[in-house]
Amino acid sequence: MARVVGEVRKATGTPLGIHAHNDGEMAVANSLMAVESGAGLVQGTINGYGERCGNANLCSIIPALALKLGSPCVSPEQLRMLTETAHYVSELANLNADPHQAYVGYSAFAHKGGTHVDALLKCEESYQHIDPGAVGNRKRVVVSELSGKSNIVYKAREFGLGLPAASEQTRQVLQRIKELESTGFQFEGAEGSVEVLMRRARPDYAPPFDLLDFHVLVRSGQDGHMAAEATVKVEVGDQVIHTAADGNGPVNALNAAVRKALLPIYPRLADVHLTDYKVRILDGEAGTAAQARVLITSAQG
Protein backbone atom coordinates (compact mmCIF):
# COMPACT_ATOMS: atom_id res chain seq x y z
CA MET A 1 0.00 0.00 0.00
CA ALA A 2 2.76 2.44 0.92
CA ARG A 3 4.62 1.71 -2.35
CA VAL A 4 1.52 2.10 -4.54
CA VAL A 5 0.39 5.34 -2.91
CA GLY A 6 3.92 6.71 -3.09
CA GLU A 7 4.23 5.94 -6.79
CA VAL A 8 0.82 7.43 -7.59
CA ARG A 9 1.73 10.60 -5.69
CA LYS A 10 4.84 10.97 -7.85
CA ALA A 11 2.83 10.47 -11.02
CA THR A 12 0.02 12.94 -10.32
CA GLY A 13 -0.64 16.06 -8.34
CA THR A 14 -4.25 15.08 -7.72
CA PRO A 15 -5.23 14.67 -4.04
CA LEU A 16 -5.49 10.97 -3.19
CA GLY A 17 -7.97 8.95 -1.18
CA ILE A 18 -8.35 5.33 -0.05
CA HIS A 19 -11.42 3.09 -0.19
CA ALA A 20 -10.58 -0.29 1.35
CA HIS A 21 -12.59 -3.45 1.92
CA ASN A 22 -11.89 -5.96 4.63
CA ASP A 23 -11.61 -9.19 2.67
CA GLY A 24 -8.15 -9.85 4.11
CA GLU A 25 -8.80 -8.24 7.54
CA MET A 26 -6.51 -5.41 6.41
CA ALA A 27 -8.92 -2.55 5.63
CA VAL A 28 -8.00 -0.46 8.67
CA ALA A 29 -4.27 -1.15 8.34
CA ASN A 30 -4.30 -0.34 4.60
CA SER A 31 -6.24 2.87 5.22
CA LEU A 32 -3.81 4.06 7.90
CA MET A 33 -0.81 3.18 5.74
CA ALA A 34 -2.32 5.09 2.84
CA VAL A 35 -2.73 8.18 5.02
CA GLU A 36 0.87 7.92 6.24
CA SER A 37 1.94 7.64 2.60
CA GLY A 38 0.12 10.77 1.51
CA ALA A 39 -3.59 10.04 1.04
CA GLY A 40 -5.77 12.83 2.41
CA LEU A 41 -9.17 11.12 2.23
CA VAL A 42 -10.35 7.90 3.86
CA GLN A 43 -13.65 6.28 2.96
CA GLY A 44 -15.15 3.83 5.39
CA THR A 45 -18.25 2.99 7.41
CA ILE A 46 -19.23 3.04 11.07
CA ASN A 47 -18.55 -0.41 12.57
CA GLY A 48 -17.12 -1.49 9.21
CA TYR A 49 -20.55 -2.41 7.82
CA GLY A 50 -20.50 -3.24 4.12
CA GLU A 51 -20.62 -5.92 1.46
CA ARG A 52 -18.68 -9.19 1.72
CA CYS A 53 -16.42 -8.86 4.78
CA GLY A 54 -17.20 -5.19 5.25
CA ASN A 55 -15.58 -1.83 4.61
CA ALA A 56 -12.81 -0.04 6.47
CA ASN A 57 -14.05 0.55 10.02
CA LEU A 58 -14.11 4.27 10.83
CA CYS A 59 -14.51 3.45 14.52
CA SER A 60 -10.93 2.16 14.43
CA ILE A 61 -9.50 4.55 11.84
CA ILE A 62 -10.66 7.80 13.46
CA PRO A 63 -9.13 7.18 16.93
CA ALA A 64 -6.00 5.68 15.40
CA LEU A 65 -5.48 8.84 13.34
CA ALA A 66 -6.33 11.18 16.20
CA LEU A 67 -4.60 9.39 19.09
CA LYS A 68 -1.84 7.33 17.49
CA LEU A 69 -0.73 9.16 14.35
CA GLY A 70 -1.20 12.78 15.40
CA SER A 71 -3.78 13.54 12.71
CA PRO A 72 -6.73 15.07 14.59
CA CYS A 73 -9.45 14.52 11.99
CA VAL A 74 -12.14 15.23 14.62
CA SER A 75 -12.24 17.35 17.76
CA PRO A 76 -11.73 15.75 21.20
CA GLU A 77 -15.41 16.41 21.96
CA GLN A 78 -16.48 14.60 18.78
CA LEU A 79 -14.10 11.72 19.52
CA ARG A 80 -15.76 11.20 22.91
CA MET A 81 -19.03 10.53 21.02
CA LEU A 82 -17.51 7.63 19.07
CA THR A 83 -18.74 4.75 21.25
CA GLU A 84 -22.25 6.19 21.45
CA THR A 85 -22.28 6.69 17.68
CA ALA A 86 -21.14 3.11 17.03
CA HIS A 87 -23.91 1.71 19.24
CA TYR A 88 -26.51 4.04 17.71
CA VAL A 89 -25.64 2.89 14.18
CA SER A 90 -25.77 -0.78 15.20
CA GLU A 91 -29.27 -0.19 16.58
CA LEU A 92 -30.35 1.50 13.33
CA ALA A 93 -28.94 -1.45 11.39
CA ASN A 94 -30.76 -3.85 13.76
CA LEU A 95 -27.47 -5.64 14.46
CA ASN A 96 -25.94 -6.54 17.79
CA ALA A 97 -22.96 -4.37 18.66
CA ASP A 98 -19.73 -6.38 18.57
CA PRO A 99 -18.49 -6.43 22.18
CA HIS A 100 -14.94 -7.19 21.00
CA GLN A 101 -14.67 -4.32 18.53
CA ALA A 102 -11.57 -2.18 19.03
CA TYR A 103 -11.99 1.14 20.83
CA VAL A 104 -15.81 1.10 21.06
CA GLY A 105 -16.65 -2.49 22.04
CA TYR A 106 -18.03 -3.33 25.47
CA SER A 107 -14.99 -5.54 26.09
CA ALA A 108 -12.38 -3.28 24.46
CA PHE A 109 -11.10 -2.18 27.87
CA ALA A 110 -12.16 -5.20 29.93
CA HIS A 111 -9.75 -6.84 32.37
CA LYS A 112 -10.20 -10.34 33.76
CA GLY A 113 -6.91 -11.90 34.88
CA GLY A 114 -5.88 -11.14 38.46
CA THR A 115 -2.42 -9.97 37.36
CA HIS A 116 -3.95 -7.52 34.89
CA VAL A 117 -6.28 -6.03 37.47
CA ASP A 118 -3.55 -5.78 40.11
CA ALA A 119 -1.42 -3.84 37.62
CA LEU A 120 -4.41 -1.72 36.60
CA LEU A 121 -4.95 -0.65 40.20
CA LYS A 122 -1.34 0.55 40.34
CA CYS A 123 -0.96 2.03 36.85
CA GLU A 124 -3.85 2.08 34.37
CA GLU A 125 -1.54 2.62 31.38
CA SER A 126 0.09 -0.76 32.01
CA TYR A 127 -2.75 -2.66 30.33
CA GLN A 128 -4.65 0.04 28.39
CA HIS A 129 -3.29 1.51 25.17
CA ILE A 130 -5.42 4.70 25.50
CA ASP A 131 -7.70 6.37 28.02
CA PRO A 132 -11.10 4.72 27.32
CA GLY A 133 -12.87 7.99 28.03
CA ALA A 134 -11.19 9.58 25.01
CA VAL A 135 -13.51 7.53 22.75
CA GLY A 136 -16.50 7.57 25.11
CA ASN A 137 -15.85 4.06 26.42
CA ARG A 138 -14.83 2.96 29.90
CA LYS A 139 -12.68 0.31 31.52
CA ARG A 140 -14.36 -2.75 32.97
CA VAL A 141 -13.12 -5.35 35.39
CA VAL A 142 -14.89 -8.68 35.02
CA VAL A 143 -15.04 -11.51 37.50
CA SER A 144 -14.50 -15.14 36.50
CA GLU A 145 -12.60 -18.27 37.43
CA LEU A 146 -9.41 -16.42 36.43
CA SER A 147 -10.01 -13.65 38.95
CA GLY A 148 -7.87 -12.82 41.91
CA LYS A 149 -8.57 -10.73 44.99
CA SER A 150 -7.70 -7.59 43.04
CA ASN A 151 -10.72 -8.19 40.77
CA ILE A 152 -13.02 -8.47 43.78
CA VAL A 153 -11.59 -5.35 45.41
CA TYR A 154 -11.91 -3.37 42.17
CA LYS A 155 -15.51 -4.43 41.56
CA ALA A 156 -16.42 -3.70 45.19
CA ARG A 157 -15.05 -0.20 44.73
CA GLU A 158 -17.20 0.23 41.61
CA PHE A 159 -20.28 -0.81 43.57
CA GLY A 160 -19.45 1.51 46.46
CA LEU A 161 -18.63 -1.39 48.79
CA GLY A 162 -15.42 -1.37 50.80
CA LEU A 163 -13.68 -4.76 50.62
CA PRO A 164 -10.01 -4.89 51.68
CA ALA A 165 -7.92 -7.38 49.70
CA ALA A 166 -6.84 -9.21 52.85
CA SER A 167 -10.34 -9.51 54.33
CA GLU A 168 -12.17 -12.76 54.96
CA GLN A 169 -15.12 -11.31 53.04
CA THR A 170 -13.04 -10.96 49.89
CA ARG A 171 -11.74 -14.50 50.21
CA GLN A 172 -15.27 -15.86 50.68
CA VAL A 173 -16.64 -13.98 47.65
CA LEU A 174 -13.79 -15.18 45.42
CA GLN A 175 -14.15 -18.76 46.66
CA ARG A 176 -17.90 -18.71 46.11
CA ILE A 177 -17.51 -17.43 42.54
CA LYS A 178 -15.02 -20.17 41.71
CA GLU A 179 -17.32 -22.81 43.22
CA LEU A 180 -20.33 -21.60 41.25
CA GLU A 181 -18.40 -21.36 37.97
CA SER A 182 -17.25 -24.95 38.42
CA THR A 183 -20.93 -25.98 38.33
CA GLY A 184 -21.76 -23.97 35.20
CA PHE A 185 -22.43 -20.44 36.43
CA GLN A 186 -20.74 -17.62 34.54
CA PHE A 187 -20.10 -14.22 36.09
CA GLU A 188 -18.23 -12.55 33.24
CA GLY A 189 -20.66 -9.87 32.12
CA ALA A 190 -23.10 -10.63 34.97
CA GLU A 191 -22.25 -7.66 37.14
CA GLY A 192 -25.61 -7.68 38.93
CA SER A 193 -24.97 -11.21 40.22
CA VAL A 194 -21.46 -10.23 41.35
CA GLU A 195 -22.82 -7.28 43.32
CA VAL A 196 -25.45 -9.49 44.96
CA LEU A 197 -22.74 -11.97 46.02
CA MET A 198 -20.68 -9.16 47.52
CA ARG A 199 -23.61 -7.69 49.40
CA ARG A 200 -24.62 -11.09 50.76
CA ALA A 201 -21.09 -11.56 52.11
CA ARG A 202 -21.36 -8.43 54.26
CA PRO A 203 -22.00 -9.13 57.97
CA ASP A 204 -24.79 -6.52 58.06
CA TYR A 205 -26.60 -7.92 55.00
CA ALA A 206 -30.38 -8.30 55.29
CA PRO A 207 -32.27 -9.70 52.26
CA PRO A 208 -34.92 -7.30 50.91
CA PHE A 209 -37.29 -10.27 50.61
CA ASP A 210 -37.35 -14.07 50.73
CA LEU A 211 -39.24 -16.24 48.25
CA LEU A 212 -40.66 -18.86 50.62
CA ASP A 213 -42.61 -20.95 48.15
CA PHE A 214 -44.05 -20.94 44.65
CA HIS A 215 -46.26 -23.14 42.53
CA VAL A 216 -46.81 -22.91 38.77
CA LEU A 217 -49.60 -24.56 36.78
CA VAL A 218 -49.14 -24.69 32.99
CA ARG A 219 -52.03 -25.63 30.73
CA SER A 220 -53.16 -25.43 27.12
CA GLY A 221 -55.67 -22.63 26.65
CA GLN A 222 -58.86 -22.80 24.62
CA ASP A 223 -57.12 -21.25 21.63
CA GLY A 224 -54.31 -23.81 21.78
CA HIS A 225 -51.76 -21.39 23.21
CA MET A 226 -49.90 -21.98 26.47
CA ALA A 227 -51.34 -20.43 29.62
CA ALA A 228 -49.89 -20.45 33.12
CA GLU A 229 -50.88 -19.56 36.65
CA ALA A 230 -48.32 -18.90 39.40
CA THR A 231 -48.84 -18.75 43.16
CA VAL A 232 -46.05 -17.31 45.30
CA LYS A 233 -45.40 -16.78 48.98
CA VAL A 234 -42.98 -13.95 49.74
CA GLU A 235 -41.64 -12.75 53.10
CA VAL A 236 -40.68 -9.08 53.52
CA GLY A 237 -39.50 -8.31 57.04
CA ASP A 238 -42.10 -9.85 59.34
CA GLN A 239 -44.81 -9.77 56.66
CA VAL A 240 -45.74 -12.82 54.56
CA ILE A 241 -47.52 -12.03 51.29
CA HIS A 242 -49.41 -14.69 49.34
CA THR A 243 -50.33 -13.77 45.73
CA ALA A 244 -51.21 -15.34 42.39
CA ALA A 245 -51.13 -14.18 38.76
CA ASP A 246 -51.72 -15.46 35.24
CA GLY A 247 -49.26 -15.33 32.36
CA ASN A 248 -48.65 -16.63 28.85
CA GLY A 249 -45.97 -18.95 30.24
CA PRO A 250 -44.47 -19.99 33.58
CA VAL A 251 -41.81 -17.24 33.70
CA ASN A 252 -44.31 -14.51 32.80
CA ALA A 253 -46.76 -15.76 35.44
CA LEU A 254 -44.06 -15.94 38.15
CA ASN A 255 -42.86 -12.46 37.27
CA ALA A 256 -46.38 -11.06 37.52
CA ALA A 257 -47.05 -12.80 40.85
CA VAL A 258 -43.79 -11.68 42.47
CA ARG A 259 -44.29 -8.12 41.23
CA LYS A 260 -47.81 -8.09 42.65
CA ALA A 261 -46.36 -9.02 46.03
CA LEU A 262 -43.41 -6.63 46.02
CA LEU A 263 -44.60 -3.51 44.18
CA PRO A 264 -46.55 -2.06 47.15
CA ILE A 265 -43.33 -2.24 49.20
CA TYR A 266 -40.76 -1.55 46.45
CA PRO A 267 -42.60 0.68 43.92
CA ARG A 268 -39.40 1.36 41.93
CA LEU A 269 -39.64 -2.22 40.63
CA ALA A 270 -42.29 -0.90 38.24
CA ASP A 271 -39.48 0.77 36.26
CA VAL A 272 -37.38 -2.42 35.93
CA HIS A 273 -38.06 -4.56 32.88
CA LEU A 274 -36.46 -7.40 30.95
CA THR A 275 -34.67 -6.38 27.74
CA ASP A 276 -33.04 -9.66 26.70
CA TYR A 277 -32.09 -13.12 27.89
CA LYS A 278 -29.92 -15.94 26.60
CA VAL A 279 -30.19 -19.63 27.53
CA ARG A 280 -27.32 -22.09 27.17
CA ILE A 281 -27.49 -25.83 27.82
CA LEU A 282 -24.49 -26.92 29.89
CA ASP A 283 -24.75 -30.66 29.28
CA GLY A 284 -26.14 -31.42 25.84
CA GLU A 285 -26.10 -35.19 26.44
CA ALA A 286 -28.72 -34.81 29.17
CA GLY A 287 -31.30 -33.56 26.68
CA THR A 288 -34.29 -31.83 28.24
CA ALA A 289 -32.98 -32.72 31.71
CA ALA A 290 -29.80 -30.71 31.14
CA GLN A 291 -28.85 -27.88 33.45
CA ALA A 292 -29.36 -24.50 31.79
CA ARG A 293 -27.52 -21.23 32.28
CA VAL A 294 -29.60 -18.09 31.77
CA LEU A 295 -28.08 -14.64 31.27
CA ILE A 296 -30.68 -11.94 31.96
CA THR A 297 -30.37 -8.33 30.83
CA SER A 298 -32.69 -5.75 32.38
CA ALA A 299 -33.11 -2.01 32.25
CA GLN A 300 -34.67 0.65 34.46
CA GLY A 301 -36.84 3.40 33.12
Protein Blocks (a to p, Z undefined) as FASTA:
>chain_A
ZZmmmmmmmmpccdcdddddfklopmmmmmmmmmmnopabdcddehhiaehjbpadfklm
mmmmmmmnopafbcfklmmmmmmmmmmmmmmnopacdfkbghjamklmgcfblklmmmmm
momklmpcbdfklnopacdddddfkbcfklmmmmmmmnopacdfkbmklmmmmmmmmmmm
mnopafehplmlmmmmmmmmpmkbccfbdcfbdcddddddfkopacddddddddehjacc
ddddddfbfklmmmmmmmmmmmmmmmmlmmpccfbdcdddfblmnmmmbccdddddddeZ
Z
